Structures are given as C-alpha cells and as structure tokens.
Amino acid sequence: MGDESRQRIERVPGSRRARLTPAPGTDPAPDVSTDSAKDAAASASRASKGPNDERLIQDIPPHY
C-alpha cells in the first residue's frame, strides 16, 4: 500500500484543527457559483407573486 494513494493529516501551526490533503482524483478547488445564476433566481422569485403577497408584505404584526 502506497502512502500516495491516501489523504494525509497535516498539522496547522496555531490552530486547534488539522487539515486533510486533497483526496486523489478530486478537485481541491471549491465550487463557485456565478452571479448570473443568483440574479436569475432572484428575478424569478420576484416575478412569481401570488394575490396576497403585497398585503402580506405590508402587514405589520402586533407587538406583544
């Protein structure tokens, strides 16, 4: 068994947690979503309003 085929645990100086090296065959870079996807989702949620949405937004709950 070779050590190269497994993740290794690395100590991080000044930290309480250890860090794992990237697993073989994986991409260590995080997935980054695009801003256009967020904008499209936000505009879609604004466009699909029901009949009571305006009233619910304007209603102020009583303070107890």
MODELLER restraints for C-alpha pairs under 7 A, 6 or more apart:
rsr = mdl.restraints
at = mdl.atoms
rsr.add(forms.Gaussian(group=physical.xy_distance, feature=features.Distance(at['CA:5:A'], at['CA:24:A']), mean=6.26, stdev=0.5))
rsr.add(forms.Gaussian(group=physical.xy_distance, feature=features.Distance(at['CA:6:A'], at['CA:23:A']), mean=6.57, stdev=0.5))
rsr.add(forms.Gaussian(group=physical.xy_distance, feature=features.Distance(at['CA:6:A'], at['CA:24:A']), mean=6.92, stdev=0.5))
rsr.add(forms.Gaussian(group=physical.xy_distance, feature=features.Distance(at['CA:7:A'], at['CA:20:A']), mean=6.29, stdev=0.5))
rsr.add(forms.Gaussian(group=physical.xy_distance, feature=features.Distance(at['CA:7:A'], at['CA:21:A']), mean=5.36, stdev=0.5))
rsr.add(forms.Gaussian(group=physical.xy_distance, feature=features.Distance(at['CA:7:A'], at['CA:22:A']), mean=6.32, stdev=0.5))
rsr.add(forms.Gaussian(group=physical.xy_distance, feature=features.Distance(at['CA:7:A'], at['CA:23:A']), mean=5.26, stdev=0.5))
rsr.add(forms.Gaussian(group=physical.xy_distance, feature=features.Distance(at['CA:8:A'], at['CA:20:A']), mean=5.68, stdev=0.5))
rsr.add(forms.Gaussian(group=physical.xy_distance, feature=features.Distance(at['CA:8:A'], at['CA:21:A']), mean=5.41, stdev=0.5))
rsr.add(forms.Gaussian(group=physical.xy_distance, feature=features.Distance(at['CA:9:A'], at['CA:18:A']), mean=6.48, stdev=0.5))
rsr.add(forms.Gaussian(group=physical.xy_distance, feature=features.Distance(at['CA:9:A'], at['CA:19:A']), mean=5.79, stdev=0.5))
rsr.add(forms.Gaussian(group=physical.xy_distance, feature=features.Distance(at['CA:9:A'], at['CA:20:A']), mean=4.78, stdev=0.5))
rsr.add(forms.Gaussian(group=physical.xy_distance, feature=features.Distance(at['CA:9:A'], at['CA:21:A']), mean=6.58, stdev=0.5))
rsr.add(forms.Gaussian(group=physical.xy_distance, feature=features.Distance(at['CA:10:A'], at['CA:18:A']), mean=5.74, stdev=0.5))
rsr.add(forms.Gaussian(group=physical.xy_distance, feature=features.Distance(at['CA:10:A'], at['CA:19:A']), mean=5.17, stdev=0.5))
rsr.add(forms.Gaussian(group=physical.xy_distance, feature=features.Distance(at['CA:10:A'], at['CA:20:A']), mean=6.13, stdev=0.5))
rsr.add(forms.Gaussian(group=physical.xy_distance, feature=features.Distance(at['CA:11:A'], at['CA:18:A']), mean=4.92, stdev=0.5))
rsr.add(forms.Gaussian(group=physical.xy_distance, feature=features.Distance(at['CA:11:A'], at['CA:19:A']), mean=6.45, stdev=0.5))
rsr.add(forms.Gaussian(group=physical.xy_distance, feature=features.Distance(at['CA:12:A'], at['CA:18:A']), mean=5.77, stdev=0.5))
rsr.add(forms.Gaussian(group=physical.xy_distance, feature=features.Distance(at['CA:12:A'], at['CA:19:A']), mean=6.84, stdev=0.5))
rsr.add(forms.Gaussian(group=physical.xy_distance, feature=features.Distance(at['CA:22:A'], at['CA:28:A']), mean=5.75, stdev=0.5))
